[in-house]
Amino acid sequence: MNQRFLCPHCLEPVEEYHGNCPSCGGSLDNHNPEGALALGTQLAGRYTVGEYQSADGDGLCYRGVENETKQFVLIKEYFPVTLCNGRGPDGALMPKEGREVLFKTSRMDFKDLYDDLHRLTPATGLSQILDVIEENNTVYAVEENPKGMTLTHYLSLRSRNLTPAEARTMLQPVMEGVAELHKAGLIHRGICPDNILLPIDGSARLTGYGTLALRTAGSELKSQLYPGYAAPEQYSAAEFSGRYTDVYALAAVMYRLVTGQVPIAAPQRKVKDSLESARSLESGVPSFFSQVLACAMRLDPAKRLQTVPELMSALTDPNVANAMFEKGENQISTKKILAAALVVIFVLTALLFWSLANGTTGEHGTDSSASQEEQSEAASDSETDVEVYPDLVGKRYQSEIKNSELYAEYRIAMTEDYSSTVPSGCVISQSPVAGTLKTEENPILQIVVSKGPMLVKMPDIIGFTQENAGKQLDASGIQYRMEIIENDGQYAEYCVAKCDVTTGTKFDAGKTVVTVYIAGTRTNTSAADDSLTEGETQTDAEPPQDQDASSGE
């Protein structure tokens, strides 16, 4: 047999999938379940299907191998058991009779989801989708498969709960990843310890992606929900899920980390909500932290924390959390009552002036300009009561915002980012922008505070290949451009010859673009260069022309 494949166990080449691998001894016989892809199946000429791993309402999951790079991957095949009638002799999936349209629609949802994830990842805290393939009348999503363990396994090995600080640090990249999903218009709906990976060589990553139908009870697919972490709206196809659905799940995971207990499942809470606060289960949890988790896990989505940045900020800053609860959940504020009263008074006043103006003009023929002036003044007075968002851009967070009265009017969600132009500690941007009409009581005001310039140290990349140098610079957050230079023979081809920033130098990554000079193909060197003896320099040797002439004689 001329074609050679890879052993899905040790990645060494094998001639056929039968018996045992001559290199590692692993079985090459197909033990995958009936209906699943056979061990050794090739997809798109790039991937080798390995052992069957698991199944859900969306499809089947296999361990696999990327043939060229010899990288282990996960391959998820769209194979909805409720809509599919098995696999034909050619490997193509066969939808059930009468379910063809729904099969195609769900398959399109599956492909759209993983296409979006393919474009979005890699991103902090998100498992990377490497490829999306259409074959066999179905779709395959190829995902990275790093070495490590799930958060569930990690927690089973621990003898104590995580502190709030430890839990925040562990989940920070995942929360950042979920925020990126939300910016792209995607909702995960399956956040739980089973779907959070802790790789050996990196920070926590979220996996377990699935379509809306998979994460909603009563849909056309066999649903997969995670009791204790699934939000109440996921248990009914008639209710809408949103960003707040993932907020609920993230708070539930955090609750599990700091208390050691899985939250009570949402359907049970709807019957009788006996969920204990995190602080009552673990005395070391601060009151504000416990309150934030309770707020993020409210059964009513409208009363829940709405965004991940708000959750992150509240779990980090007690001032943000305290501002959320100082007025109480259901209390109607005096400002709201006063605003409503002013509207009623204005309407009645306007009607009264209109009536008087019409009456005066009809009976006496006098001008109603005085009445119009009074109406205008009343309208002007009303406009002064309209509230807009303040301008916080440029203000110092610690001295002008953190302990100010703003926290009594707004739920301020603060995040930080590097900036080369805004001084450290000052606000870079805000949302909503200044001047936007304030339409609700105690609204959310998101601000981004500068951490100052991103100072990085120039890594030593001299001699690195072009590709590896790029990876090093990308990992350091350094902007760069590469130029090919002539290679007189003293440099390795297509490796870094020099940079315009010296190794070890610290600089502002937001302002500086490093130029990396890559040595091109070696030019032909003269025979004189090859004939130099040890310790002899070019100036000591005769010129190349003279040597050539001498040898010619």
MIKELUM-544728 format. One record per atom (N, C-alpha, C): y, x, z. Coordinates in steps of 0.05 Angstrom, whole numbers, plus 5000, padded with zeros to 4 digits. Atoms other than C-alpha are relative to their C-alpha. Layout:
MIKELUM-544728
YXZ/...
***
This chain:
MIKELUM-544728
497650175000/500050005000/502550185000/497749835003/506550324977/502349935020/497850084983/511449915018/499350065029/500449944972/512350145090/501949845016/498450174982/514949715147/500450155026/499549894974/517349855218/498349865021/501350124977/513249745280/502149875018/498050134983/517049225321/500050095029/500149914972/515049585385/501350285003/499049724998/516750325372/501850084977/498349955024/520550285305/499050224982/501149815018/515950785272/498949864975/501050135025/513850645199/497049945002/502850085002/507250275189/499549894972/500750095028/503650095124/499349714999/500750285001/501249405144/500149895029/500050134974/501648895201/497249905006/502750074993/494548915224/498950225019/501149814982/490849245281/502150105020/498149884981/494849725325/501750214986/498249795011/500750175311/498950275005/501149734996/498350885300/501850185018/498249834984/504451155337/500149925030/499750094972/505050715400/497649845010/502350154992/498550325400/500549705003/499450284997/502149655402/498749834979/501450185018/498749055370/501949924977/498650095023/500948905299/498949744989/501050265007/496948265295/502049785006/498150214996/500947625289/499149815023/500650184978/500947255356/502249795004/497950204998/507146835343/498849724996/501050275001/506146085351/499849894972/500250135026/503945655293/502649864993/497450115008/510045445253/502350195001/497949794998/514146045274/499650214978/500349785019/515446635228/497950205010/502149814993/509747135226/501250275007/499249734994/510447815257/500250174975/499749835023/513148295205/501449874977/498650135022/516647775162/502750144995/497649875008/522448085124/502249794993/497850185005/529247735123/502250154985/497849885016/534447905069/499550294994/500649725005/530848575060/501250195020/498649834980/534548825122/498849985028/501050044972/530948555183/497049945000/502850054996/523848555208/499749815024/500450194979/521847955250/497850105019/501949914980/518248155315/498849765014/501450204984/515247745371/501849765006/498750254992/517147025385/500950025029/498949984973/521546975447/500249735014/499550264987/523646255461/500849804980/499150225017/525745585433/501949825015/498350204988/531145075445/500449784978/499650225019/533744445410/501150094973/498949895024/537344875358/497950144983/501949855016/531545315338/498350205016/501949804988/526945915352/501450275001/498949734996/528746605377/497950214999/501949785003/525147245358/501450265007/499049724999/525847975375/499750114972/500149895027/527348365312/501050284998/499149735005/529249025281/501850014976/498449955023/534849225235/498850254987/501649795012/531049655185/501450264996/498649755007/536350155165/500750175024/499149864976/539150325233/497950035022/502150014980/532650205271/501149915027/498850124976/536449775321/498649745006/501250254991/533149235362/502249784999/498250235001/536348545351/498649755009/501150274996/535347815368/500549844975/499750175024/534147335310/499649715008/500250294994/535546595320/499849854974/500550165024/532646125268/500749715005/499550294998/535545425259/497549854994/502550145003/529344995270/500049775020/499850224981/531144325304/497449835000/502650144999/524544015328/500349704995/499650295003/527543315327/500549924971/499250065028/529543365253/498150134980/501649835018/524343845224/497149925001/502850085002/517343705199/498250244995/501649765004/514844415199/500950184977/499449805019/514644975149/498049984976/501750015024/512044965077/498550264995/501549755006/507245475046/501850234993/498249785008/513245865020/501850095023/498449934977/516345905090/502449835004/497650164999/521745395076/499649775020/500150224982/523344875130/500049734985/500150275012/521844145114/501149795019/498950204983/526343615144/498349755001/501550254998/523242965169/501149794980/499250215019/523342375121/502149825014/497850164989/529741985131/502050155017/498249834983/532942555170/501350234984/499149785017/534842995111/503050055003/497149964999/542342865115/500850115027/499349904974/542642975190/499050295004/501049734999/538443605182/502050194987/498149835014/543343885131/502750025016/497450004985/549443685173/499850185025/500449834976/546644015236/499750294992/500349735010/544644625196/502850124993/497349905007/551844675171/501650065026/498749944975/554444625243/499050265012/501149754990/549745185263/501150244985/498949785016/552045625206/503050055005/497149984995/559445475217/500550145027/499649874974/558745665291/499550304999/500749725000/555346325278/501850164980/498049865018/560046495219/502550065016/497549964984/565946395267/499550225021/500649794980/562546825320/499750284987/500249755015/560947355268/502750124995/497249905005/568347405251/501350085026/498649954975/570547385324/498950245015/501249784985/565647885353/499750254983/500049954971/565348435376/502649945014/497750054984/570148225430/499250045029/500549964972/570648375504/498549775012/501450214985/565447995544/498349824983/501650175018/561947685483/497850164986/502249875014/555147875455/500649984970/499249985028/556148085382/498049874982/501650115021/553547685324/500350194976/499949795020/551648205272/499849904971/500550095028/549647785212/499349705001/500950285004/548547075187/498749984972/501650005024/543246965134/499049724993/501250255009/541146355093/497550064983/502649975013/533846355073/498149775009/502150194992/527745885075/501149725007/498850264996/532145265072/501149975029/499050004973/535045465139/502050235004/498049794994/539945955173/499050175023/500849814980/538646575214/502550145011/497849854987/543646875264/498850255013/501049754989/542547605281/502050105022/498349934977/545247815350/499150275012/500749744987/545548485386/498149955023/502050034979/540148605437/500150255018/499749754984/542649135487/498050015023/501849974977/538249415543/501549915025/498850094975/539649095610/498549775011/501250244987/538248465650/501949775000/498350234997/540847765657/501249995028/498850024974/545447585714/498149865020/502050134983/539847135741/498150205012/501849804990/535147725746/501450195020/498549834982/540548155777/500349885028/499650144974/541947635831/497449985016/502550014986/534547585847/499350265014/500649744988/534448325864/501950065023/498049944979/540448295911/499249885027/500550104973/539848205986/502449865013/497650134989/546947955997/501649894977/498350125019/552147535962/502250204992/497749835008/557847855922/502549915015/497450074990/564647885953/501749884978/498350105021/570147505916/501150214982/498949785017/573048165892/497950104981/502249915017/566248395866/499449794978/500650215019/565047725833/502149994978/497950005020/571847735799/499750234980/500349765017/570748435773/497749974981/502350035017/563848265746/500549804978/499650215019/566047635711/502550024983/497549975015/572747875686/499750034970/500349985029/570348105617/498949744988/501050255010/566447455609/502249794998/497850205001/572547035626/501950074978/498349925022/576647445577/498849924973/501450085025/571347325524/500249704995/499850295003/571346575537/502849924991/497350055008/578946575531/500450054970/499949945029/578146905462/498649784984/501350225013/573146365443/501849764997/498250235000/578145835462/502350034981/497949955019/583646165422/499149954971/501150055027/579046115361/499149724996/500750285003/577845375374/497149955007/502950034993/570645485401/499749945029/500750054972/567645215465/497150085003/502749904996/561345535493/498149785010/501550234989/558544965536/497350085012/502549924988/552745385561/500250245018/499549784982/555745875610/498349975026/501650004976/550746035666/498950285004/501149734996/547346645697/497950084980/502049935020/541646595647/501250114974/498749925025/546546705590/502250215003/498149774996/550547285620/498350255003/501549755001/547747975604/501550225015/498849774987/548948595645/498750254987/501249775014/547649165596/500150265017/500049754986/545849855622/502550164994/497849835008/551450175583/502749864996/497450145004/557149675590/500449785020/499350224982/560449085624/498549744992/501450265004/557848365628/500849884973/499550135026/557247985562/498749725001/500950285002/556347245548/498449964974/501650065023/550747025502/499249705002/500950284998/546846365494/501749814984/498450185016/551146075439/498449764990/501450235010/549445375416/502049804989/498350215012/552144785376/500749795020/499250234982/555644185407/497749825006/502350194996/549443755396/498050115020/501949884982/545144255434/500949975029/498850004973/549844235494/501049735009/499150274993/550843485497/497549815003/502250184997/545842985526/500349764982/499950245016/544042405481/500750044971/499349945028/545542765416/497549994983/502350015018/541042805355/498150235004/501849784994/538143465379/498949985029/501049984973/533843605440/502050185016/497949864987/539343805488/499050215019/500649794980/539344425532/502550045018/497949994980/543744355593/499050165024/500749834977/543944795655/501049875026/499250154976/543944375719/501550185020/498349854981/549344605768/502350134986/497949865015/553344945713/501149824977/499050185021/553844395659/502049815012/497950194990/560143975668/499149714996/500950285002/559443225678/500349874973/499550125026/562343055610/497850084979/502149925018/556443415577/497549825002/502350174996/551642895603/500349734985/499650255015/554342345557/501250074972/499049965027/555242355481/502649864995/497550165003/561041865491/502450145012/497749864987/565342365530/500550264984/499149765014/569242955501/499950245018/499849744986/568343675522/502350164989/497749845009/573844185517/500050275016/499849754986/576344835547/499449975030/500550054971/575944515616/497049995006/502950004996/568344455605/499150285007/500749724994/567745215604/501250095026/498849944974/572545265663/498249925023/501950104980/567744835703/497650205003/502449834999/561845285685/500750285011/499249744989/565545935700/500449995030/499650034971/567545675768/497349965014/502750044988/560345455781/498550265002/501349744998/557846155765/501350165022/498649864978/563146455811/499149895027/500950134976/560945955865/497250115007/502749894995/553746205857/500150295009/499849724993/555846935862/500950045029/498849964973/559846855927/498649855022/501350164979/555546335963/497050045000/502849985002/548546485938/498549754993/501250265006/547345755921/501049894973/499350145025/547145385855/501549745007/498650254994/552244815855/498349764995/501450255005/549644105859/500549914972/499750095028/548343825789/502049784998/497950195004/553943405761/499149715002/500950284998/549942755753/499649915029/500450064971/548042785827/502649995014/497350014987/555242925847/501449744993/498750265007/557442305809/499049775017/501150204983/552841885852/501250035028/498849934974/555042225917/500850294999/499149725002/559342845915/499850135027/500449864975/556643265971/500150304997/499749725005/558443935942/501750135022/498549874978/560444386000/501950214988/498149795009/566344855993/498750275003/501149734998/564945585981/500550125027/499449884974/568345766046/498249895022/501750114979/564045296087/497250134999/502649865003/557845656059/500150295006/499649714997/560646356063/502850055013/497449984985/566046486116/501850224989/498349785010/568347116081/501649934975/498550095024/570946716021/502849905009/497450094992/578546636028/500549704993/499550295004/581245916032/501049954972/498850055026/585345975969/497950024978/502149965019/579346235930/498149764999/501850234998/574945665955/501349754988/498550235011/580345155937/500150014969/499849975029/581045435866/497349924988/502650085011/573545365854/499549705002/500350294998/573644655880/501649854979/498350125020/579444485835/498950034971/501149955027/576044805774/497449844996/502550155002/569744395789/500349715006/499650294996/572843705797/498549854978/501550165019/568743165764/501749884978/498250115020/574742865728/501350234985/498949785015/576643345672/503050015001/497050015000/583943115675/501150135025/499049894975/584543355747/499050295005/501149734998/580944015735/502050214990/498649795014/584044685719/499350004971/500550065029/584844665644/499450254983/500449765017/584745385619/498950235016/501249764987/581146035633/502250195011/497949834988/587646445641/501149895027/499150124974/589845945695/497950055022/502049954980/583146025730/500050295008/499949724993/583446785726/502350075018/497649944984/590446805753/499849885028/500250134973/589046315810/498050145017/502149864984/582846695832/501050285009/499049734994/586947335834/502450005018/497550014986/593647125862/500249765019/499850234981/594046695926/502549834995/497550155004/601246495908/499549794978/500650205021/598746155844/498349785011/501850204988/593145805882/501549825019/498650164980/597645575939/501949814987/498250185014/602645285890/498649764988/501550225012/597144845861/499549785021/501050194980/595444515927/502149915021/498250064978/601744475968/501049715000/499150285001/603443765944/497749805002/502350184999/596343485946/499349904973/501150085026/592043235890/501149754989/499350275010/594142505886/502849925009/497350074991/601142525917/501949974977/497950045020/606742245875/502650125011/497849854989/612742695883/502649844999/497450134999/619842475900/501450034974/498649955026/622342785835/499149804979/501050185020/617742345794/501149725004/498950264994/620041715830/502949994992/497150005007/627341915822/500450004970/499750005029/626442065748/499549724989/500650275009/623341375737/502349825006/497750184992/629041045776/502450054982/497749935017/634341415735/499749874972/500450135026/631141165670/500649715001/499650294998/631140445694/503049945003/497250054996/638340495718/501650044974/498649955025/640540795652/499749774980/500550235018/637240235612/501649765008/498550234991/640339695655/503050034995/497249955004/647140015651/500849974971/499450025029/646840075576/500049714991/500150285007/644839345570/502549855010/497650134988/650539135616/502550074983/497749925016/655739535576/499949864973/500250135026/653039245511/500849715002/499350284996/653538545538/503049965004/497150024995/660638645564/501650064975/498549935024/662838965499/499949774980/500250225019/660238395457/501649765009/498550224990/663337885503/502950044997/497149955002/670138215504/501049984972/499250015028/670438295429/500049724989/500250275010/668237585416/502249825010/498150194988/673137245463/502950094996/497249915000/679337675460/500650184976/499549835023/678438105398/500850285007/499149734992/679638745437/497950204991/501749785008/676639415418/498050075023/502049934980/670239615454/499750305004/500349714999/671640365451/499750095029/500349924972/672440405527/497249975009/502850054992/665640105536/498250214987/501649805013/662740595485/500350275013/499649744985/665941175523/498350015025/501650004976/662640945586/497050044994/502849965008/655940895550/499450294994/500449725007/656841585523/499850185025/500049854976/658441855592/497349965015/502650064986/652241505620/497850154986/502149855014/647941815565/500250295006/499649724994/651042495579/498850065028/501149964973/649342415653/497050015000/502950025002/642242225634/498950264989/501049755012/641542855591/499950235019/500049784980/643243295650/497649995018/502450034984/637043025684/497550104986/502249905015/632543275629/499450295008/500749744991/628643885653/498550154977/501349835020/626544465607/498950245015/501249764988/622345085620/502050235001/498149784997/626345675646/499350244983/500549755015/627046345611/499350225020/500949804981/622846845649/499550274986/500449755015/622247375594/502050215009/498349784991/624848035619/500450025030/499750004971/624847835693/497750155013/502049854985/621148245744/498249815015/501850194987/614947895769/500150015030/500249974971/614648175839/502549905015/497650064985/621948095859/501449744992/498550235010/624447515816/498349754997/501850235006/618347065805/498049955022/502450034983/612547185853/500649835025/499450144975/615846935917/502449814998/497750175005/621046485885/499249705002/500550294999/621745725885/498649904975/501350085025/618745715815/497249905006/502850084994/611845655847/499949725012/500050284991/614044985877/500149814977/499750185023/615444705808/497950044978/501949935021/610245055764/497550125011/502449854995/603145285766/500150244982/499549765016/604545995742/497450154997/502449855006/598546325709/500950274988/499149735008/599847075705/497750174991/501849795010/596147575663/501650244993/498649755006/597848295647/499150124974/500749865025/598048705583/501850244998/498349765005/600649375560/502349944981/497750035018/607449425527/501550264999/498449755004/611250015498/502949945001/497150075001/617849635498/501049865025/499250144976/617849215562/499350165024/500649844976/618449585629/497749885016/502350094983/612449545676/501049805021/499350214980/612648925720/501749784990/498250205011/617148525674/498449824980/501450205016/615147895635/500450064970/500049955029/613348025562/500449744984/499850255014/612447305540/499249775019/500750234984/611446605566/499249774982/500850235015/608245955544/499749765020/498250055023/611245445535/502550185001/497749835002/617345825511/502449875015/497750104987/624045755546/501449794984/498650225014/627845115530/498249774992/501850225007/621544705517/500349785021/499750234982/622144005547/497749985020/502050024979/618443935613/499249705002/500850285002/614343295606/498149915022/501850084978/609843315668/500850135025/499449894974/610243455742/498250235006/501649774992/608044135767/498350114977/501649915023/605944385697/499250295002/500949725002/602545035678/502050164984/498249815014/607045615658/498650274999/501549755003/603246205630/501950234993/498349775006/606646885632/498350254997/501349745004/604547575609/501850215010/498449804987/607048145652/499250284990/500549735011/607748855626/498750195020/501149794984/603349405653/501250274992/498849765010/607849905619/498550114976/501349895024/605850355561/497150075006/502849934997/598450475550/499750304995/500249725002/597851215564/497050084998/502849925004/591451525537/500050304996/500449715004/588752235534/498550044974/501249945026/587152515466/497350135004/502649884997/579652625463/499550244982/500649775017/576553255434/498149904978/501650095023/574153035365/499850204978/500249795020/574653695328/497150054995/502849955008/568253785289/498349754998/501450255002/566253055295/499949904971/500050135026/564152675233/502249804999/497950205003/569252195205/499349745014/500850254987/565251595230/500150025030/500149974971/564051855300/502850055012/497349964991/571252075307/501549735002/498750275000/573551375289/499049845024/501150144977/568951085342/501250095026/498849884976/571751555395/502849905003/497250084999/578851375378/500249705005/500050294995/577350625375/499449945029/500750054972/574150655443/502350075019/497749924983/580350995471/502549834995/497750175007/584950475440/502250144985/498049835014/588450995397/500349914971/499550065028/591750815331/499950274985/500349755015/590251325277/499949954970/500550005029/590151485203/498750264993/501549765007/585651975168/500850104972/499349885026/587352455112/497950214993/501849805009/582652875071/501650254991/498649755007/584853605065/498050194986/501749815014/582254175022/498450175020/501849844983/576454555052/499350264987/500549745012/576255295037/497450125009/502649904992/569455355068/499750055030/500249944972/571155455141/499449755017/500550254986/570054715160/497449874990/502250175009/563954265158/501149774983/499050205018/564653765102/500249725014/499550284990/567553075121/499849995031/499749994971/568553285194/502950065007/497249964991/574953325234/500750305001/499049725000/578653975220/502250045021/497849984981/584853845262/501349735004/498550244995/589453305291/502950085006/497249934994/596953265299/500749965030/499650024971/596053115374/497850185013/501849814988/592853665416/498149865019/502050114982/586453515454/501050025029/499250014972/587953305526/502849905004/497350104997/595053085512/500149705006/499750284994/597152425543/502449894985/497850115016/601451965500/499849695001/499950295001/603451235490/498549904975/501750095022/598050915448/501349774984/498650225014/602750335430/502050104980/497949895017/607850795396/499050214981/500849765015/603951385369/497649944982/502250025018/599551385308/499050294994/501149735003/595052005308/499050044971/501049925026/593752355242/497650185004/502549844998/586652615236/499450114973/500449865025/585353125182/497050054996/502849975006/578353095151/499650204978/500649795021/575553695114/498449884977/501450115023/573553515044/497750184991/502249855011/568153805000/500850304998/499349715000/567854565005/500550094971/499449885026/571054934947/498350254998/501649765004/567255524916/501450245011/498949764989/568356164953/499250244984/500549765016/568556854922/497750165012/502249844991/562857344927/500950195022/499049824980/567357784969/499649885028/500350134974/567157275026/497150025010/502849994992/559557285025/499150285007/500949724996/559158045024/501350145023/498749874978/563558185084/497950065022/501949924979/559658565136/501249935027/499150074973/560058415210/502250195009/497849844991/566658655239/502050074979/498249945022/569858735170/501849774995/498150225006/576058325156/500750004970/499350035028/578658075090/502050214991/498049805008/584458565091/498750284997/501349755003/579559145101/498450024974/501650005025/575458935041/501750024976/498549995025/577459054970/500549724989/499450265012/580658474932/497649904984/502350115015/575558004899/500050094971/500049925029/577958204829/498950284997/500949735002/576758934844/497050025004/502850004995/569858794872/498549914975/501350105024/568058384811/500050224978/499849795021/570558944765/498150235006/501749774992/566759464805/497149934994/502850075005/560259074802/499549974970/500450025029/561458954728/499550274988/500449745011/561859694716/497250105006/
***
